[in-house]
C-alpha cells in the first residue's frame, strides 16, 4: 500500500509538471501569427451552444487515463509490466464554458499496476497460435499483444470505475475507443470459438463458468450499455431486454 502511495504521489508531480510545461509552450506559440493558418477556426458561440445542448448546464468532471507497458526476459521467464493512471479535470457549462485541467485530481485508487511472470514455454496456453508456429516473429508479436491487452484493460477498468462514481461526462484516451474495441472483440471471439479460455470451467459461488456465460458477458457486458438491434447484435439485444424486463417469464418475441 505504501509503495502504491509513493508511486501515485510521484506520478501526480510529474503530471503537474507536464501540464505546466505544456501551458508555458502554448502561451509561447500563441503570439505567433503564422501558426493560426495551421489550425481550424471554430465559432466560439457555436461551440458554447453545442456544449449546452450536449451536456446541459452544470459542473462536471473530465477523466483522462493513459497506460504504459514494459517487458523483460530472464532465464526463460517473461516478466510483463503494465500500468495505468487516471486524473480528473473540470468542465463547467453555464453562460460560458470552462475546461480546467490545470489542477488534475488523482488518487491512489485511480492508478492500477500489473506485474505478470510467465514462462516462455507456457505462452501457447495464452496464445493458441503459437502451437502451430513458434517463430521468433510470432513469439515477439504474441508478447506485445499480451502486454498491450493488459495495459488496455487496465485503462478501461479505471475508466469504468470513474463512470461508476457519477458526474463524469467526458473520458479521454490517447487513441480512439473504436481502435481498442475491434482487437479486443476479435481476441474474445477467438478465445470463445476455440474453447481455449482458461476462465471457462472456473468454479464460482454461482457454479462453474460455462461457454454461454462467457459469450453473454462478452457481448452484453455489465448491462449498462446500449446494444443495437441490428445484424449480429440483435439476439444479444433481445436477451438483454428479457433480462432487464422479464426475468423468469415467457415472452412472445413479436411483443418485444
C-alpha positions in Angstrom: 0.0 0.0 0.0 2.8 2.4 0.9 4.7 1.7 -2.4 1.4 2.4 -4.3 1.0 5.7 -2.5 4.6 6.7 -3.3 4.0 5.7 -7.0 0.8 7.8 -7.3 2.4 10.8 -5.4 5.4 10.8 -7.7 3.2 10.4 -10.8 1.0 13.4 -9.7 4.0 15.6 -9.5 5.1 14.5 -13.0 1.7 15.1 -14.4 1.5 18.6 -13.0 5.0 19.4 -14.3 4.0 18.2 -17.8 0.8 20.3 -17.7 2.7 23.4 -16.7 5.3 22.8 -19.4 2.6 22.4 -22.0 0.8 25.6 -20.9 4.0 27.5 -21.0 4.8 26.4 -24.5 1.2 27.0 -25.6 1.4 30.6 -24.3 4.8 30.9 -26.1 3.4 30.0 -29.5 0.1 31.8 -29.2 1.6 35.0 -30.3 3.0 33.5 -33.5 0.5 34.7 -36.2 1.7 32.2 -38.8 0.6 29.3 -36.6 -3.1 30.3 -37.0 -3.1 29.1 -40.5 -2.4 25.5 -39.3 -5.5 25.4 -37.1 -9.1 25.2 -38.0 -11.1 28.1 -36.6 -14.3 27.3 -34.6 -17.0 29.7 -33.8 -16.9 30.3 -30.0 -20.7 30.9 -30.0 -21.4 27.7 -31.9 -19.1 25.8 -29.5 -20.9 27.1 -26.4 -24.2 26.2 -27.9 -23.1 22.7 -28.6 -21.8 22.2 -25.1 -25.0 23.5 -23.6 -27.1 21.2 -25.8 -24.9 18.1 -25.5 -24.0 18.3 -21.8 -26.6 20.6 -20.3 -25.8 23.2 -17.6 -23.8 22.2 -14.6 -20.4 21.4 -13.2 -19.0 18.1 -14.4 -15.8 16.1 -14.3 -13.5 15.0 -17.1 -11.5 11.8 -16.7 -8.3 11.2 -18.6 -6.4 7.9 -18.5 -3.2 6.6 -20.0 -1.1 3.5 -19.6 2.3 2.1 -20.3 3.9 -1.3 -20.7 7.3 -2.9 -20.5 8.6 -6.5 -20.6 11.9 -8.2 -20.0 13.1 -11.8 -20.3 15.1 -13.5 -17.6 16.1 -17.2 -17.5 13.4 -18.3 -19.9 10.8 -16.3 -17.9 9.0 -13.4 -19.3 8.1 -10.5 -17.0 5.3 -8.3 -18.1 4.6 -4.9 -16.5 1.6 -2.8 -17.2 0.2 0.3 -15.5 -2.5 2.9 -16.0 -3.3 6.1 -14.2 -6.2 8.5 -14.4 -6.9 12.1 -13.4 -9.9 14.3 -13.2 -10.4 17.7 -14.7 -13.3 20.1 -14.5 -15.9 21.0 -17.1 -18.3 23.9 -16.3 -21.2 24.7 -18.6 -23.1 27.9 -17.8 -23.3 31.3 -19.5 -19.8 30.4 -20.6 -17.9 27.1 -21.0 -14.8 26.5 -18.9 -12.5 23.4 -19.1 -9.9 23.3 -16.4 -7.2 20.7 -16.3 -4.5 22.8 -14.7 -5.0 21.1 -11.3 -5.6 17.5 -12.0 -7.3 15.5 -9.3 -6.0 12.0 -8.7 -5.9 9.4 -6.0 -4.3 6.1 -5.0 -7.4 4.2 -6.3 -7.0 5.9 -9.7 -3.8 4.0 -10.5 -3.5 0.4 -11.4 -0.3 -1.7 -11.8 0.1 -5.2 -13.0 3.1 -7.5 -12.9 2.9 -10.9 -14.6 5.6 -13.5 -14.6 5.2 -16.1 -17.4 7.4 -19.0 -18.5 8.2 -18.7 -22.2 7.1 -22.4 -22.7 3.7 -21.5 -21.3 2.9 -18.9 -24.0 0.9 -21.3 -26.2 -1.6 -21.7 -23.3 -2.4 -18.0 -23.6 -1.8 -17.6 -27.4 -3.0 -20.8 -29.2 -1.5 -19.7 -32.5 2.0 -20.5 -31.1 1.0 -24.2 -31.1 1.2 -24.1 -34.9 4.1 -21.7 -35.2 6.9 -20.9 -32.8 8.9 -18.5 -34.9 10.7 -15.6 -33.2 8.3 -13.2 -35.0 5.2 -14.9 -33.7 6.6 -15.1 -30.2 7.5 -11.4 -30.3 4.1 -10.4 -31.6 2.3 -12.5 -29.0 4.3 -10.9 -26.2 3.4 -7.5 -27.4 -0.2 -8.5 -27.8 -0.4 -9.8 -24.2 1.3 -6.7 -22.8 -1.0 -4.3 -24.8 -4.1 -6.2 -23.7 -3.1 -5.9 -20.1 -2.5 -2.2 -20.4 -5.7 -1.5 -22.4 -7.8 -3.5 -19.9 -6.2 -1.5 -17.1 -7.2 1.7 -18.8 -10.7 0.5 -19.4 -11.0 -0.7 -15.8 -10.1 2.7 -14.3 -12.5 4.4 -16.8 -15.4 2.1 -15.8 -14.6 2.9 -12.1 -14.7 6.6 -12.9 -18.0 6.3 -14.7 -19.5 4.5 -11.7 -18.8 7.4 -9.4 -21.1 9.7 -11.4 -20.8 13.2 -12.7 -18.2 12.2 -15.3 -19.2 13.4 -18.7 -16.0 13.0 -20.7 -13.4 10.3 -20.8 -10.1 11.0 -22.6 -8.0 8.2 -24.1 -4.8 8.6 -26.1 -6.5 6.9 -29.0 -9.9 6.1 -30.5 -12.0 3.8 -28.4 -13.0 2.1 -31.7 -9.4 1.2 -32.2 -9.4 -0.7 -29.0 -12.8 -2.3 -29.2 -12.1 -4.1 -32.5 -9.0 -6.0 -31.4 -10.5 -6.9 -28.0 -13.6 -8.2 -29.6 -11.6 -10.2 -32.1 -9.5 -11.8 -29.3 -12.6 -12.5 -27.3 -14.2 -14.3 -30.2 -11.1 -16.3 -30.9 -11.0 -17.5 -27.3 -14.6 -18.5 -27.1 -14.6 -20.2 -30.5 -11.5 -22.3 -29.9 -12.5 -23.2 -26.3 -9.1 -22.1 -25.0 -10.3 -19.5 -22.5 -8.9 -20.5 -19.1 -11.9 -18.9 -17.3 -14.3 -21.5 -18.8 -15.0 -24.1 -16.2 -13.8 -21.9 -13.3 -15.7 -22.6 -10.0 -17.6 -19.6 -8.6 -20.3 -19.2 -5.9 -22.9 -19.3 -8.7 -21.5 -22.5 -10.2 -19.0 -23.2 -12.9 -18.4 -20.7 -15.7 -19.8 -22.0 -19.0 -19.1 -21.0 -22.5 -22.6 -19.5 -22.7 -21.7 -17.3 -19.7 -18.6 -16.0 -21.4 -20.4 -15.4 -24.7 -23.2 -13.4 -23.0 -20.8 -11.5 -20.8 -18.6 -10.6 -23.8 -21.5 -9.3 -25.9 -23.8 -7.8 -23.2 -21.2 -6.6 -20.8 -22.2 -5.3 -17.4 -25.7 -4.5 -18.7 -25.4 -0.7 -18.5 -24.7 -0.2 -22.2 -27.0 0.1 -25.2 -26.9 -2.9 -27.6 -28.1 -2.1 -31.2 -30.9 -4.2 -32.6 -29.3 -4.9 -35.9 -27.4 -7.8 -37.5 -25.3 -10.0 -35.2 -26.2 -7.9 -32.2 -30.0 -8.4 -32.4 -30.0 -11.6 -30.4 -28.0 -10.1 -27.6 -30.2 -7.0 -27.6 -33.2 -9.4 -27.2 -31.5 -11.3 -24.3 -30.6 -8.1 -22.6 -34.2 -6.9 -22.9 -35.5 -10.1 -21.4 -33.1 -9.9 -18.5 -34.0 -6.3 -17.8 -37.7 -6.7 -18.1 -39.0 -10.3 -17.9 -36.8 -12.4 -15.7 -38.2 -15.9 -15.5 -41.2 -15.1 -17.7 -42.3 -16.4 -21.1 -42.5 -13.6 -23.7 -43.8 -13.6 -27.3 -40.9 -12.4 -29.5 -43.5 -10.4 -31.6 -44.3 -8.4 -28.5 -40.7 -7.3 -27.9 
